């Protein structure tokens, strides 16, 4: 597959030269991607390795488990 952007050649006294290609990604986009990536890694890390929310979850506020008392006759 060929490059979709073909810069036109310009000829001057030193010979044919190519114009610069399209501009790169803006700095604010790069910074935003880095910040979002770091936040995602922190959240994934705390979910797997950390406390992950202080021990809260759906099972914390539910009813206590039902236990059966067994009495042994000695």
Secondary structure, DSSP 8 states (H G I E B T S, - for coil): ---S----EEEETTEEEE---S----HHHHHHHHHHHHHHHHHHHHHHTS-TTTT-STTTSS------------
